[in-house]
Amino acid sequence: MSIKKKPLVVVTRKLPDSVETRMRELFDARLNLDDRPMTTEQLMDAVRTVDILVTTVTDDINGTVLKQPDCKLKLIAQFGNGVDNIDVVAAHELGITVTNTPNVLTEDTADMTMALILAVPRRFIEGAALLTAGGDWPGWSPTWMLGRRLGGKRLGIIGMGRIGQAVARRAHAFGLQIHYHNRKPVAPKIADELGATYWDSLDQMLARMDIISVNCPHTPATFHLLSARRLKLIRKDAYIVNTARGTVIDEDTLTKLIEAGEIAGAALDVFEHEPAVNPRLVRLAKAGKVVLLPHMGSATIEGRVEMGEKVIINIRTFLDAHKPPDRVLPSML
């Protein structure tokens, strides 16, 4: 009796143990136990030798990697919602299916966003650092370490998809006034529930907000959506929170405006040139002007396990000759 050979799957980064264990049970899975990002040469070798590649946001799956005469790859199963690291158009042209893991990270990312919306105006990180950095705290004072009240402030959400709406629900509960810019208005029922005001002009919204939350995906259309020109529209006493993608903001201009006191501050979980972080931003963080986190928006055990389960479902569905439930097409971007 012949034994059916398990499909060969290369996993580019270390995944939760339970996910890797299941992958080993189902597939001939080559795991990345030391969790070092694969080089371009390693990715090209994988494309030439395996049918399925499980990728993450740190893998640059560009046209050069994919367009090889001996490309064997049939499926790119992204461990993550965003696919801006993958040339989806090139993959589609080559007959390579691309999948992602949507609807898993919404609540975790919204929690992180709300935490940063609270942390920046109230100066929580700055206050905590004072006690842990060996400083001499003189005790309570009526006028010391004063921040800004959240209740009644205007929150402008850029991108009112699943995450943007989840952020809006949390912020609404804290008494913030909800405003948003999106490609189109949300359903009237949702807008009524949140008391949300729609702005078709991003420029006009930016000029009137107290806090701005970036929650849109990275696409060619959103690269530097907050350009130098638009950043200069923002009020001097306003704050920016970004838990989406670093490339949505002109980071150099944002840094200059905060340094000059033209924007009150920012909280960033993502950066334009990850994993590199602008040293000037680090200095601003030490001065209490910004809060910096190392891309932690989706970093929960539950979220990462659910992502892995979706990857496995997409792979198994593909191997059964069906369309994976989370297939990504160029027209969707």
C-alpha positions as CSV (number, residue, x, y, z in Angstrom):
1,M,0.0,0.0,0.0
2,S,1.4,3.4,-1.0
3,I,1.8,6.1,1.7
4,K,0.7,9.6,0.6
5,K,3.6,12.0,0.9
6,K,3.1,15.0,3.1
7,P,3.3,18.4,1.3
8,L,6.5,20.3,1.9
9,V,5.9,23.6,3.7
10,V,8.5,26.2,4.7
11,V,7.7,28.4,7.6
12,T,9.8,31.6,7.6
13,R,9.6,32.6,11.3
14,K,9.1,30.9,14.7
15,L,5.4,30.4,15.4
16,P,3.6,29.4,18.6
17,D,4.5,25.8,19.7
18,S,1.0,24.5,19.3
19,V,0.8,25.8,15.7
20,E,4.2,24.4,14.8
21,T,3.2,21.0,16.3
22,R,0.0,20.9,14.3
23,M,1.9,21.8,11.1
24,R,4.4,19.0,11.7
25,E,1.5,16.6,12.1
26,L,-0.1,17.6,8.9
27,F,2.7,18.7,6.6
28,D,6.4,18.1,6.0
29,A,7.1,21.4,7.7
30,R,10.5,23.1,7.8
31,L,10.5,25.3,10.8
32,N,12.6,28.4,11.6
33,L,13.5,27.5,15.2
34,D,16.0,30.3,15.8
35,D,13.5,32.9,14.4
36,R,15.9,34.8,12.3
37,P,14.4,36.5,9.2
38,M,15.2,34.6,6.1
39,T,17.5,36.3,3.6
40,T,16.5,37.0,0.0
41,E,18.6,34.1,-1.1
42,Q,16.9,31.8,1.3
43,L,13.5,32.9,0.2
44,M,14.4,32.4,-3.5
45,D,15.7,28.9,-2.7
46,A,12.4,28.2,-1.0
47,V,10.4,29.5,-4.0
48,R,12.4,27.1,-6.2
49,T,12.0,24.0,-3.9
50,V,8.6,24.0,-2.1
51,D,4.9,24.2,-3.0
52,I,3.8,26.2,0.1
53,L,5.5,29.1,1.9
54,V,4.2,30.4,5.2
55,T,5.3,34.1,5.4
56,T,5.2,37.0,7.8
57,V,5.4,40.8,7.5
58,T,9.2,40.6,7.7
59,D,9.5,38.7,4.5
60,D,10.0,40.7,1.3
61,I,8.2,38.5,-1.3
62,N,8.8,40.8,-4.2
63,G,8.7,40.2,-8.0
64,T,12.4,39.3,-8.1
65,V,11.9,36.5,-5.6
66,L,8.9,35.1,-7.4
67,K,9.8,35.5,-11.0
68,Q,12.3,32.7,-11.4
69,P,12.3,30.2,-14.3
70,D,12.2,27.3,-11.9
71,C,9.6,28.7,-9.5
72,K,7.8,25.8,-7.9
73,L,5.7,27.8,-5.4
74,K,1.9,27.3,-5.5
75,L,0.7,29.0,-2.3
76,I,1.9,31.9,-0.1
77,A,0.1,31.6,3.2
78,Q,0.7,34.8,5.1
79,F,0.7,34.7,8.9
80,G,-0.9,38.1,9.3
81,N,-3.6,40.3,7.9
82,G,-1.5,42.8,5.9
83,V,0.1,41.6,2.7
84,D,2.1,44.7,1.8
85,N,5.3,42.6,2.0
86,I,4.0,40.4,-0.9
87,D,3.8,41.4,-4.6
88,V,0.3,40.0,-4.9
89,V,0.0,41.1,-8.6
90,A,3.2,39.2,-9.5
91,A,2.0,36.2,-7.6
92,H,-1.4,36.3,-9.3
93,E,0.2,36.5,-12.7
94,L,2.3,33.5,-11.9
95,G,-0.7,31.5,-10.7
96,I,0.5,31.5,-7.1
97,T,-2.4,31.8,-4.6
98,V,-2.0,34.2,-1.7
99,T,-3.9,34.0,1.6
100,N,-3.9,36.0,4.9
101,T,-5.4,35.8,8.3
102,P,-8.1,38.5,8.6
103,N,-10.7,39.0,11.4
104,V,-8.3,37.7,14.1
105,L,-6.4,40.7,15.3
106,T,-9.2,43.3,15.4
107,E,-9.8,43.3,19.2
108,D,-6.1,43.0,20.2
109,T,-5.0,45.9,17.9
110,A,-8.0,48.1,19.0
111,D,-7.0,47.4,22.7
112,M,-3.4,48.6,22.0
113,T,-4.6,51.6,20.1
114,M,-6.9,52.7,22.9
115,A,-4.1,52.1,25.4
116,L,-1.9,54.5,23.4
117,I,-4.7,57.0,23.0
118,L,-4.8,57.1,26.8
119,A,-1.1,57.0,27.4
120,V,0.1,59.9,25.3
121,P,-2.2,62.8,26.5
122,R,-2.0,61.6,30.1
123,R,1.8,61.1,30.1
124,F,1.6,57.6,31.6
125,I,4.8,56.3,30.2
126,E,6.7,59.4,31.1
127,G,5.5,59.2,34.7
128,A,6.3,55.5,35.0
129,A,9.8,56.0,33.6
130,L,10.5,58.6,36.3
131,L,10.1,56.0,39.0
132,T,12.0,53.2,37.3
133,A,14.9,55.3,36.0
134,G,16.2,56.1,39.4
135,G,14.9,59.6,39.6
136,D,14.0,61.3,42.8
137,W,10.3,61.7,43.0
138,P,9.5,64.6,45.3
139,G,5.9,63.5,45.9
140,W,2.5,64.8,44.7
141,S,2.1,68.3,43.5
142,P,-1.0,70.2,42.2
143,T,0.8,71.4,39.1
144,W,3.3,68.6,38.3
145,M,3.1,66.0,35.4
146,L,-0.2,67.5,34.1
147,G,-1.6,65.9,31.0
148,R,-4.8,66.3,29.0
149,R,-8.3,65.1,29.8
150,L,-9.8,62.7,27.2
151,G,-13.5,63.2,27.8
152,G,-15.0,65.5,25.2
153,K,-12.0,65.5,22.9
154,R,-12.4,64.9,19.2
155,L,-10.8,61.6,17.9
156,G,-10.2,61.5,14.2
157,I,-10.0,57.9,12.9
158,I,-8.3,57.3,9.5
159,G,-9.7,54.1,8.2
160,M,-13.1,52.9,9.5
161,G,-12.8,49.2,8.8
162,R,-13.0,46.5,11.4
163,I,-10.2,47.9,13.6
164,G,-11.2,51.5,13.2
165,Q,-14.7,50.7,14.3
166,A,-13.4,48.6,17.3
167,V,-11.3,51.6,18.3
168,A,-14.3,53.9,17.9
169,R,-16.4,51.8,20.2
170,R,-13.7,51.9,22.9
171,A,-13.1,55.6,22.5
172,H,-16.8,56.3,22.6
173,A,-17.1,54.6,25.9
174,F,-14.3,57.0,27.2
175,G,-16.4,60.0,26.2
176,L,-14.5,61.0,23.1
177,Q,-16.3,62.5,20.1
178,I,-15.8,60.2,17.1
179,H,-14.9,61.5,13.7
180,Y,-13.6,59.5,10.8
181,H,-12.3,59.6,7.2
182,N,-12.8,56.5,5.0
183,R,-13.3,55.7,1.4
184,K,-17.0,55.7,2.0
185,P,-19.3,56.3,5.1
186,V,-20.0,53.4,7.3
187,A,-23.6,52.0,7.6
188,P,-26.0,54.5,9.2
189,K,-26.7,52.1,12.1
190,I,-23.0,52.0,13.0
191,A,-22.6,55.8,12.7
192,D,-25.6,56.3,14.9
193,E,-24.4,53.8,17.5
194,L,-21.0,55.6,17.8
195,G,-22.3,59.1,17.2
196,A,-19.6,59.2,14.4
197,T,-19.1,62.1,12.1
198,Y,-17.9,61.3,8.5
199,W,-15.4,63.6,6.7
200,D,-14.9,63.1,3.0
201,S,-12.0,65.5,3.2
202,L,-9.1,64.2,5.2
203,D,-7.5,67.6,5.2
204,Q,-10.5,69.3,6.9
205,M,-10.7,66.5,9.5
206,L,-7.0,66.7,10.4
207,A,-7.2,70.4,11.1
208,R,-9.9,70.0,13.7
209,M,-9.0,66.9,15.7
210,D,-7.4,66.6,19.2
211,I,-6.2,63.1,18.6
212,I,-5.7,61.3,15.3
213,S,-5.7,57.5,15.1
214,V,-4.2,55.8,12.0
215,N,-6.0,52.5,11.3
216,C,-5.9,52.1,7.5
217,P,-4.0,49.4,5.7
218,H,-0.8,49.9,3.7
219,T,-1.6,50.2,0.0
220,P,0.0,52.2,-2.8
221,A,-2.8,54.8,-2.2
222,T,-2.0,55.1,1.6
223,F,1.8,55.5,1.3
224,H,2.5,58.8,3.1
225,L,-1.2,59.5,3.3
226,L,-0.2,61.7,6.1
227,S,2.3,63.6,4.0
228,A,4.4,66.6,5.0
229,R,1.7,68.9,3.7
230,R,-1.1,67.2,5.7
231,L,0.9,66.9,8.9
232,K,1.3,70.6,8.9
233,L,-2.5,70.9,9.0
234,I,-2.6,69.3,12.4
235,R,-3.1,71.5,15.4
236,K,-0.2,72.2,17.8
237,D,-2.0,70.6,20.7
238,A,-3.0,67.4,18.9
239,Y,-1.6,63.9,19.2
240,I,-1.1,61.2,16.6
241,V,-1.4,57.4,17.3
242,N,-0.3,54.9,14.7
243,T,-0.9,51.1,15.1
244,A,-1.4,50.4,11.4
245,R,1.7,50.7,9.2
246,G,4.7,53.1,9.5
247,T,4.7,53.9,5.8
248,V,1.3,55.7,6.1
249,I,3.0,58.6,7.8
250,D,5.9,60.7,6.6
251,E,7.9,59.9,9.7
252,D,10.7,62.3,9.1
253,T,8.3,65.3,8.9
254,L,6.4,64.1,11.9
255,T,9.6,63.9,13.9
256,K,10.6,67.5,12.8
257,L,7.1,68.9,13.7
258,I,7.2,67.3,17.2
259,E,10.7,68.5,17.8
260,A,9.6,72.1,16.8
261,G,6.5,71.9,19.0
262,E,4.2,72.1,16.0
263,I,2.5,68.8,17.1
264,A,2.1,67.9,20.7
265,G,3.2,64.3,20.5
266,A,2.7,60.8,19.1
267,A,2.4,57.2,20.0
268,L,3.8,54.8,17.4
269,D,3.7,51.0,17.4
270,V,5.0,50.9,13.8
271,F,7.7,52.6,12.0
272,E,8.5,53.6,8.4
273,H,11.8,51.7,8.2
274,E,11.2,48.8,10.6
275,P,13.0,47.3,12.4
276,A,15.1,50.5,12.3
277,V,13.8,53.2,14.6
278,N,14.7,56.9,14.0
279,P,17.2,57.9,16.7
280,R,15.5,61.3,16.9
281,L,12.2,59.6,17.8
282,V,14.0,57.7,20.5
283,R,15.3,61.0,21.9
284,L,11.8,62.4,21.8
285,A,10.6,59.3,23.7
286,K,13.2,59.9,26.4
287,A,12.0,63.5,26.6
288,G,8.4,62.3,27.1
289,K,7.1,63.7,23.7
290,V,6.3,60.3,22.1
291,V,5.6,56.8,23.1
292,L,7.3,54.0,21.1
293,L,6.4,50.3,21.1
294,P,8.0,47.5,19.1
295,H,5.1,46.5,16.8
296,M,3.1,44.9,19.6
297,G,-0.5,45.6,18.4
298,S,-1.3,42.0,17.7
299,A,1.0,40.5,20.3
300,T,-1.3,38.2,22.3
301,I,-1.0,34.5,22.7
302,E,-4.6,34.0,21.7
303,G,-4.3,36.1,18.6
304,R,-1.1,34.5,17.3
305,V,-2.5,31.0,17.9
306,E,-5.7,31.9,16.0
307,M,-3.6,33.3,13.2
308,G,-1.7,30.0,12.9
309,E,-5.0,28.1,12.9
310,K,-6.2,30.2,10.0
311,V,-3.0,29.6,8.1
312,I,-3.5,25.8,8.5
313,I,-7.1,26.0,7.3
314,N,-6.0,28.0,4.2
315,I,-3.3,25.4,3.4
316,R,-5.5,22.4,3.9
317,T,-8.3,23.9,1.9
318,F,-5.9,24.7,-0.9
319,L,-4.5,21.1,-0.8
320,D,-8.0,19.8,-1.1
321,A,-8.3,21.7,-4.4
322,H,-10.8,24.2,-3.1
323,K,-10.5,28.0,-2.9
324,P,-9.0,29.0,0.5
325,P,-11.4,31.1,2.7
326,D,-8.9,33.9,3.0
327,R,-7.6,34.2,-0.5
328,V,-6.2,37.6,-1.4
329,L,-6.7,39.0,-5.0
330,P,-5.1,42.1,-6.5
331,S,-8.6,43.6,-6.9
332,M,-9.0,43.5,-3.1
333,L,-6.0,45.8,-2.5
